[in-house]
Structures are given as C-alpha cells and as structure tokens.
Amino acid sequence: MVNASTGPLLQLHGGELLPLHGVQLCVEQGLVWVTRAGDVDDHFLRDGDVMLLEHGASALVGVDAPARVRIAPHPGSLAQLLRTWQRRHPPAGPRPPIAWDIDERLPAAPLAR
C-alpha cells in the first residue's frame, strides 16, 4: 500500500471543498467529510483515518473547520494505468523481415577477384 505520509500536505480552511479521485486521502489533523458519487452515505474521517478514492468515481472532500490532509497516488493507480495502456497498445505481431535480416540468412557470396 502507498504510504500517504509521503504525499503533499494540504491545509484546508473551514467551508472549503476539494474535488478528488484516484488518490489515497489521509487526515493529519481535523475532521473532514467525503461524499462519493454513487454512494448515499457521507464518510467522516478524523486524525489518522485513511480512505481510498477510486479512479473514475468523483469525490468531494469538505471541512467545516481548518484541517490538514495528505494525498498520495491510489495504490492501484500504476497497475490500472498499465492495464489501460496495454489494452490500447496490444503487442505487435511478428514483424516483416527487413534487409539486414535477409542478408544474415543468406550464405555469404564469395568475393569476385
């Protein structure tokens, strides 16, 4: 799992809203609430709480009083990015021969004198 303590530290002020997705959110100090798209519940996080915010699912992080949070890349971010890239760039099939491949396969002709 990604260590959220290595991500940037954000100071949020009372009434501030922060849209996020695809990150790991760690509350350093204060009380924050998280509303995620498609989730009927709000989630309240206190000092030391960590929440994974999935890719593609928008979340809104809010505070009523000053709070500090750290964000780090979602632990699955790199793996998901790699899978997406591989889907869009399938492995190439066998390549056609090129001139120097053909030359290497043919026996060397004796030099004419």
Secondary structure, DSSP 8 states (H G I E B T S, - for coil): ---GGGS-EEEE-TT-EEEE-SEEEEEEES-EEEEETT-SSEEEE-TT-EEEE-TTS-EEEE-SS-EEEEEEE-TTHHHHHHHHHHHHS---------HHHHHHHS-------
